[in-house]
């Protein structure tokens, strides 16, 4: 798919990431509304928030790797097109 349409693949990855971010946001908001009554609830919520943050950071690293790969393919394809045009 990257060879046929890297922009389409990038758009799909972007859509998945945005959906993931929305889901995390919704989960955090829901969790914050259902607890925060005692100090123990606050501690649990902060722990939950940090766990979600770590998960988000790992996902961002994975997406970064994918996007870097797509960019390198795009650059390679542009260089090939320039070489073909030059001949």
N, CA, C and O atoms as CSV, one atom per row, in Angstrom:
chain,resi,resn,atom,element,x,y,z
A,1,UNK,N,N,0.814,-1.197,0.000
A,1,UNK,CA,C,0.000,0.000,0.000
A,1,UNK,C,C,0.859,1.264,0.000
A,1,UNK,O,O,0.460,2.280,-0.569
A,2,UNK,N,N,2.036,1.211,0.633
A,2,UNK,CA,C,2.888,2.392,0.672
A,2,UNK,C,C,3.394,2.762,-0.710
A,2,UNK,O,O,3.616,3.939,-0.993
A,3,UNK,N,N,3.578,1.774,-1.572
A,3,UNK,CA,C,4.066,2.079,-2.905
A,3,UNK,C,C,2.966,2.676,-3.775
A,3,UNK,O,O,3.238,3.531,-4.618
A,4,UNK,N,N,1.737,2.238,-3.580
A,4,UNK,CA,C,0.666,2.734,-4.424
A,4,UNK,C,C,0.159,4.100,-3.979
A,4,UNK,O,O,-0.125,4.958,-4.814
A,5,UNK,N,N,0.041,4.310,-2.652
A,5,UNK,CA,C,-0.489,5.582,-2.190
A,5,UNK,C,C,-0.069,5.851,-0.736
A,5,UNK,O,O,-0.850,5.604,0.183
A,6,UNK,N,N,1.140,6.348,-0.522
A,6,UNK,CA,C,1.599,6.600,0.842
A,6,UNK,C,C,0.771,7.666,1.559
A,6,UNK,O,O,0.610,7.608,2.778
A,7,UNK,N,N,0.247,8.636,0.811
A,7,UNK,CA,C,-0.569,9.683,1.436
A,7,UNK,C,C,-1.849,9.094,2.028
A,7,UNK,O,O,-2.273,9.491,3.114
A,8,UNK,N,N,-2.451,8.165,1.329
A,8,UNK,CA,C,-3.655,7.501,1.829
A,8,UNK,C,C,-3.360,6.719,3.100
A,8,UNK,O,O,-4.150,6.733,4.045
A,9,UNK,N,N,-2.225,6.039,3.119
A,9,UNK,CA,C,-1.828,5.287,4.307
A,9,UNK,C,C,-1.571,6.240,5.477
A,9,UNK,O,O,-1.975,5.965,6.607
A,10,UNK,N,N,-0.902,7.356,5.203
A,10,UNK,CA,C,-0.666,8.352,6.246
A,10,UNK,C,C,-1.986,8.867,6.806
A,10,UNK,O,O,-2.133,9.001,8.021
A,11,UNK,N,N,-2.941,9.154,5.934
A,11,UNK,CA,C,-4.251,9.640,6.378
A,11,UNK,C,C,-4.956,8.607,7.245
A,11,UNK,O,O,-5.619,8.960,8.220
A,12,UNK,N,N,-4.818,7.351,6.899
A,12,UNK,CA,C,-5.428,6.275,7.695
A,12,UNK,C,C,-4.775,6.203,9.077
A,12,UNK,O,O,-5.468,6.085,10.088
A,13,UNK,N,N,-3.447,6.275,9.120
A,13,UNK,CA,C,-2.738,6.250,10.406
A,13,UNK,C,C,-3.165,7.453,11.250
A,13,UNK,O,O,-3.411,7.323,12.449
A,14,UNK,N,N,-3.250,8.613,10.618
A,14,UNK,CA,C,-3.670,9.819,11.334
A,14,UNK,C,C,-5.073,9.652,11.922
A,14,UNK,O,O,-5.323,10.046,13.061
A,15,UNK,N,N,-5.970,9.078,11.155
A,15,UNK,CA,C,-7.339,8.845,11.620
A,15,UNK,C,C,-7.366,7.899,12.819
A,15,UNK,O,O,-8.096,8.134,13.781
A,16,UNK,N,N,-6.580,6.846,12.760
A,16,UNK,CA,C,-6.510,5.882,13.862
A,16,UNK,C,C,-5.955,6.549,15.115
A,16,UNK,O,O,-6.463,6.328,16.214
A,17,UNK,N,N,-4.917,7.364,14.954
A,17,UNK,CA,C,-4.308,8.045,16.104
A,17,UNK,C,C,-5.312,9.012,16.736
A,17,UNK,O,O,-5.448,9.050,17.959
A,18,UNK,N,N,-6.004,9.778,15.926
A,18,UNK,CA,C,-6.981,10.729,16.466
A,18,UNK,C,C,-8.106,10.005,17.202
A,18,UNK,O,O,-8.570,10.465,18.245
A,19,UNK,N,N,-8.534,8.884,16.659
A,19,UNK,CA,C,-9.561,8.080,17.323
A,19,UNK,C,C,-9.047,7.560,18.673
A,19,UNK,O,O,-9.773,7.558,19.666
A,20,UNK,N,N,-7.810,7.129,18.689
A,20,UNK,CA,C,-7.196,6.624,19.919
A,20,UNK,C,C,-7.107,7.721,20.985
A,20,UNK,O,O,-7.420,7.490,22.153
A,21,UNK,N,N,-6.678,8.911,20.571
A,21,UNK,CA,C,-6.563,10.039,21.501
A,21,UNK,C,C,-7.935,10.400,22.064
A,21,UNK,O,O,-8.072,10.653,23.261
A,22,UNK,N,N,-8.947,10.425,21.202
A,22,UNK,CA,C,-10.311,10.706,21.678
A,22,UNK,C,C,-10.775,9.663,22.685
A,22,UNK,O,O,-11.403,10.001,23.688
A,23,UNK,N,N,-10.471,8.410,22.425
A,23,UNK,CA,C,-10.874,7.327,23.326
A,23,UNK,C,C,-10.195,7.485,24.692
A,23,UNK,O,O,-10.840,7.328,25.728
A,24,UNK,N,N,-8.914,7.790,24.691
A,24,UNK,CA,C,-8.206,7.997,25.962
A,24,UNK,C,C,-8.819,9.178,26.713
A,24,UNK,O,O,-9.065,9.100,27.916
A,25,UNK,N,N,-9.062,10.266,25.994
A,25,UNK,CA,C,-9.656,11.443,26.624
A,25,UNK,C,C,-11.000,11.110,27.252
A,25,UNK,O,O,-11.277,11.507,28.383
A,26,UNK,N,N,-11.826,10.390,26.526
A,26,UNK,CA,C,-13.142,10.007,27.046
A,26,UNK,C,C,-13.030,9.109,28.271
A,26,UNK,O,O,-13.782,9.267,29.232
A,27,UNK,N,N,-12.097,8.172,28.237
A,27,UNK,CA,C,-11.903,7.281,29.387
A,27,UNK,C,C,-11.434,8.053,30.616
A,27,UNK,O,O,-11.899,7.801,31.727
A,28,UNK,N,N,-10.513,8.992,30.414
A,28,UNK,CA,C,-10.006,9.786,31.538
A,28,UNK,C,C,-11.122,10.657,32.112
A,28,UNK,O,O,-11.273,10.748,33.330
A,29,UNK,N,N,-11.895,11.289,31.250
A,29,UNK,CA,C,-13.007,12.116,31.738
A,29,UNK,C,C,-14.031,11.283,32.498
A,29,UNK,O,O,-14.505,11.684,33.561
A,30,UNK,N,N,-14.366,10.127,31.947
A,30,UNK,CA,C,-15.322,9.246,32.617
A,30,UNK,C,C,-14.788,8.809,33.980
A,30,UNK,O,O,-15.511,8.805,34.976
A,31,UNK,N,N,-13.526,8.447,33.999
A,31,UNK,CA,C,-12.906,7.995,35.249
A,31,UNK,C,C,-12.870,9.121,36.281
A,31,UNK,O,O,-13.098,8.886,37.468
A,32,UNK,N,N,-12.585,10.333,35.833
A,32,UNK,CA,C,-12.504,11.469,36.764
A,32,UNK,C,C,-13.876,11.809,37.347
A,32,UNK,O,O,-13.967,12.305,38.470
A,33,UNK,N,N,-14.920,11.550,36.606
A,33,UNK,CA,C,-16.271,11.854,37.083
A,33,UNK,C,C,-16.793,10.790,38.040
A,33,UNK,O,O,-17.680,11.060,38.850
A,34,UNK,N,N,-16.248,9.586,37.950
A,34,UNK,CA,C,-16.752,8.505,38.798
A,34,UNK,C,C,-15.978,8.360,40.094
A,34,UNK,O,O,-16.406,7.622,40.982
A,35,UNK,N,N,-14.847,9.046,40.229
A,35,UNK,CA,C,-14.100,8.944,41.480
A,35,UNK,C,C,-13.844,10.332,42.040
A,35,UNK,O,O,-14.714,11.198,41.953
A,36,UNK,N,N,-12.695,10.557,42.600
A,36,UNK,CA,C,-12.308,11.832,43.203
A,36,UNK,C,C,-13.185,12.201,44.409
A,36,UNK,O,O,-13.578,13.357,44.567
A,37,UNK,N,N,-13.482,11.226,45.239
A,37,UNK,CA,C,-14.277,11.491,46.434
A,37,UNK,C,C,-13.413,11.453,47.693
A,37,UNK,O,O,-13.691,12.168,48.656
A,38,UNK,N,N,-12.391,10.643,47.691
A,38,UNK,CA,C,-11.493,10.535,48.841
A,38,UNK,C,C,-10.053,10.668,48.364
A,38,UNK,O,O,-9.784,10.660,47.163
A,39,UNK,N,N,-9.144,10.789,49.298
A,39,UNK,CA,C,-7.737,10.892,48.905
A,39,UNK,C,C,-7.266,9.614,48.215
A,39,UNK,O,O,-6.416,9.661,47.326
A,40,UNK,N,N,-7.815,8.478,48.624
A,40,UNK,CA,C,-7.469,7.217,47.966
A,40,UNK,C,C,-7.952,7.224,46.514
A,40,UNK,O,O,-7.258,6.738,45.621
A,41,UNK,N,N,-9.149,7.778,46.284
A,41,UNK,CA,C,-9.655,7.892,44.908
A,41,UNK,C,C,-8.750,8.779,44.065
A,41,UNK,O,O,-8.497,8.486,42.896
A,42,UNK,N,N,-8.264,9.861,44.658
A,42,UNK,CA,C,-7.369,10.768,43.943
A,42,UNK,C,C,-6.067,10.043,43.593
A,42,UNK,O,O,-5.564,10.173,42.477
A,43,UNK,N,N,-5.535,9.298,44.524
A,43,UNK,CA,C,-4.308,8.543,44.264
A,43,UNK,C,C,-4.532,7.517,43.152
A,43,UNK,O,O,-3.690,7.369,42.267
A,44,UNK,N,N,-5.650,6.819,43.195
A,44,UNK,CA,C,-5.964,5.835,42.151
A,44,UNK,C,C,-6.119,6.518,40.794
A,44,UNK,O,O,-5.662,6.005,39.772
A,45,UNK,N,N,-6.767,7.680,40.798
A,45,UNK,CA,C,-6.962,8.398,39.542
A,45,UNK,C,C,-5.619,8.856,38.968
A,45,UNK,O,O,-5.387,8.730,37.766
A,46,UNK,N,N,-4.746,9.378,39.807
A,46,UNK,CA,C,-3.436,9.819,39.334
A,46,UNK,C,C,-2.640,8.625,38.806
A,46,UNK,O,O,-1.970,8.733,37.779
A,47,UNK,N,N,-2.710,7.512,39.488
A,47,UNK,CA,C,-2.039,6.301,39.025
A,47,UNK,C,C,-2.595,5.872,37.664
A,47,UNK,O,O,-1.841,5.530,36.753
A,48,UNK,N,N,-3.917,5.896,37.544
A,48,UNK,CA,C,-4.573,5.558,36.274
A,48,UNK,C,C,-4.131,6.520,35.176
A,48,UNK,O,O,-3.839,6.098,34.058
A,49,UNK,N,N,-4.083,7.811,35.496
A,49,UNK,CA,C,-3.699,8.819,34.522
A,49,UNK,C,C,-2.258,8.600,34.047
A,49,UNK,O,O,-1.966,8.725,32.858
A,50,UNK,N,N,-1.373,8.276,34.974
A,50,UNK,CA,C,0.015,8.008,34.599
A,50,UNK,C,C,0.138,6.746,33.744
A,50,UNK,O,O,0.930,6.708,32.803
A,51,UNK,N,N,-0.639,5.722,34.067
A,51,UNK,CA,C,-0.631,4.510,33.243
A,51,UNK,C,C,-1.099,4.816,31.823
A,51,UNK,O,O,-0.500,4.361,30.848
A,52,UNK,N,N,-2.175,5.589,31.720
A,52,UNK,CA,C,-2.687,5.957,30.397
A,52,UNK,C,C,-1.675,6.811,29.641
A,52,UNK,O,O,-1.509,6.669,28.430
A,53,UNK,N,N,-1.004,7.696,30.366
A,53,UNK,CA,C,0.012,8.540,29.742
A,53,UNK,C,C,1.147,7.676,29.187
A,53,UNK,O,O,1.607,7.890,28.066
A,54,UNK,N,N,1.591,6.702,29.978
A,54,UNK,CA,C,2.648,5.798,29.499
A,54,UNK,C,C,2.210,5.026,28.269
A,54,UNK,O,O,2.989,4.843,27.333
A,55,UNK,N,N,0.974,4.577,28.269
A,55,UNK,CA,C,0.430,3.868,27.107
A,55,UNK,C,C,0.397,4.787,25.890
A,55,UNK,O,O,0.744,4.385,24.780
A,56,UNK,N,N,-0.025,6.023,26.121
A,56,UNK,CA,C,-0.089,7.000,25.039
A,56,UNK,C,C,1.301,7.294,24.476
A,56,UNK,O,O,1.470,7.372,23.259
A,57,UNK,N,N,2.282,7.456,25.337
A,57,UNK,CA,C,3.653,7.721,24.892
A,57,UNK,C,C,4.179,6.558,24.047
A,57,UNK,O,O,4.823,6.777,23.021
A,58,UNK,N,N,3.908,5.333,24.474
A,58,UNK,CA,C,4.350,4.166,23.705
A,58,UNK,C,C,3.673,4.142,22.336
A,58,UNK,O,O,4.309,3.852,21.323
A,59,UNK,N,N,2.384,4.447,22.318
A,59,UNK,CA,C,1.659,4.497,21.038
A,59,UNK,C,C,2.238,5.589,20.142
A,59,UNK,O,O,2.381,5.392,18.935
A,60,UNK,N,N,2.571,6.738,20.729
A,60,UNK,CA,C,3.147,7.839,19.949
A,60,UNK,C,C,4.493,7.424,19.345
A,60,UNK,O,O,4.802,7.776,18.207
A,61,UNK,N,N,5.284,6.682,20.106
A,61,UNK,CA,C,6.568,6.194,19.581
A,61,UNK,C,C,6.337,5.249,18.404
A,61,UNK,O,O,7.037,5.315,17.394
A,62,UNK,N,N,5.350,4.373,18.549
A,62,UNK,CA,C,5.046,3.437,17.458
A,62,UNK,C,C,4.581,4.180,16.212
A,62,UNK,O,O,5.008,3.863,15.102
A,63,UNK,N,N,3.712,5.164,16.392
A,63,UNK,CA,C,3.216,5.941,15.258
A,63,UNK,C,C,4.357,6.735,14.632
A,63,UNK,O,O,4.434,6.861,13.410
A,64,UNK,N,N,5.236,7.266,15.465
A,64,UNK,CA,C,6.383,8.010,14.955
A,64,UNK,C,C,7.240,7.137,14.043
A,64,UNK,O,O,7.716,7.592,13.003
A,65,UNK,N,N,7.430,5.893,14.436
A,65,UNK,CA,C,8.196,4.959,13.610
A,65,UNK,C,C,7.508,4.742,12.268
A,65,UNK,O,O,8.155,4.739,11.221
A,66,UNK,N,N,6.200,4.561,12.308
A,66,UNK,CA,C,5.435,4.345,11.070
A,66,UNK,C,C,5.501,5.571,10.172
A,66,UNK,O,O,5.728,5.455,8.968
A,67,UNK,N,N,5.301,6.750,10.762
A,67,UNK,CA,C,5.327,7.983,9.973
A,67,UNK,C,C,6.717,8.218,9.382
A,67,UNK,O,O,6.836,8.630,8.228
A,68,UNK,N,N,7.756,7.963,10.154
A,68,UNK,CA,C,9.123,8.105,9.631
A,68,UNK,C,C,9.337,7.179,8.440
A,68,UNK,O,O,9.953,7.566,7.447
A,69,UNK,N,N,8.832,5.970,8.544
A,69,UNK,CA,C,8.935,5.013,7.441
A,69,UNK,C,C,8.203,5.538,6.201
A,69,UNK,O,O,8.726,5.472,5.089
A,70,UNK,N,N,6.996,6.058,6.404
A,70,UNK,CA,C,6.226,6.590,5.278
A,70,UNK,C,C,6.930,7.778,4.633
A,70,UNK,O,O,6.948,7.906,3.409
A,71,UNK,N,N,7.506,8.640,5.456
A,71,UNK,CA,C,8.237,9.790,4.922
A,71,UNK,C,C,9.441,9.321,4.116
A,71,UNK,O,O,9.711,9.857,3.042
A,72,UNK,N,N,10.163,8.331,4.618
A,72,UNK,CA,C,11.335,7.846,3.880
A,72,UNK,C,C,10.925,7.229,2.544
A,72,UNK,O,O,11.626,7.389,1.545
A,73,UNK,N,N,9.802,6.530,2.525
A,73,UNK,CA,C,9.302,5.965,1.261
A,73,UNK,C,C,8.926,7.083,0.297
A,73,UNK,O,O,9.230,7.020,-0.894
A,74,UNK,N,N,8.264,8.101,0.823
A,74,UNK,CA,C,7.856,9.227,-0.016
A,74,UNK,C,C,9.082,9.920,-0.605
A,74,UNK,O,O,9.093,10.264,-1.787
A,75,UNK,N,N,10.109,10.124,0.207
A,75,UNK,CA,C,11.343,10.761,-0.270
A,75,UNK,C,C,12.003,9.883,-1.328
A,75,UNK,O,O,12.460,10.386,-2.354
A,76,UNK,N,N,12.056,8.578,-1.084
A,76,UNK,CA,C,12.659,7.648,-2.043
A,76,UNK,C,C,11.914,7.700,-3.376
A,76,UNK,O,O,12.532,7.734,-4.440
A,77,UNK,N,N,10.589,7.707,-3.308
A,77,UNK,CA,C,9.800,7.736,-4.541
A,77,UNK,C,C,10.017,9.040,-5.308
A,77,UNK,O,O,10.098,9.039,-6.536
A,78,UNK,N,N,10.111,10.145,-4.580
A,78,UNK,CA,C,10.352,11.435,-5.242
A,78,UNK,C,C,11.725,11.435,-5.916
A,78,UNK,O,O,11.865,11.937,-7.031
A,79,UNK,N,N,12.742,10.874,-5.244
A,79,UNK,CA,C,14.078,10.809,-5.833
A,79,UNK,C,C,14.062,9.955,-7.096
A,79,UNK,O,O,14.707,10.297,-8.087
A,80,UNK,N,N,13.317,8.833,-7.063
A,80,UNK,CA,C,13.220,7.985,-8.255
A,80,UNK,C,C,12.562,8.736,-9.394
A,80,UNK,O,O,13.000,8.639,-10.540
A,81,UNK,N,N,11.506,9.490,-9.086
A,81,UNK,CA,C,10.816,10.251,-10.115
A,81,UNK,C,C,11.742,11.304,-10.723
A,81,UNK,O,O,11.735,11.520,-11.935
A,82,UNK,N,N,12.528,11.950,-9.885
A,82,UNK,CA,C,13.471,12.968,-10.376
A,82,UNK,C,C,14.526,12.319,-11.261
A,82,UNK,O,O,14.887,12.874,-12.299
A,83,UNK,N,N,15.033,11.132,-10.858
A,83,UNK,CA,C,16.036,10.443,-11.669
A,83,UNK,C,C,15.449,10.043,-13.012
A,83,UNK,O,O,16.117,10.168,-14.039
A,84,UNK,N,N,14.229,9.571,-13.022
A,84,UNK,CA,C,13.587,9.159,-14.268
A,84,UNK,C,C,13.407,10.366,-15.186
A,84,UNK,O,O,13.640,10.282,-16.392
A,85,UNK,N,N,12.992,11.478,-14.606
A,85,UNK,CA,C,12.786,12.692,-15.403
A,85,UNK,C,C,14.118,13.227,-15.933
A,85,UNK,O,O,14.173,13.767,-17.038
A,86,UNK,N,N,15.171,13.084,-15.164
A,86,UNK,CA,C,16.498,13.580,-15.552
A,86,UNK,C,C,17.070,12.835,-16.753
A,86,UNK,O,O,17.859,13.393,-17.515
A,87,UNK,N,N,16.676,11.581,-16.920
A,87,UNK,CA,C,17.229,10.797,-18.021
A,87,UNK,C,C,16.493,11.084,-19.242
A,87,UNK,O,O,16.800,10.524,-20.295
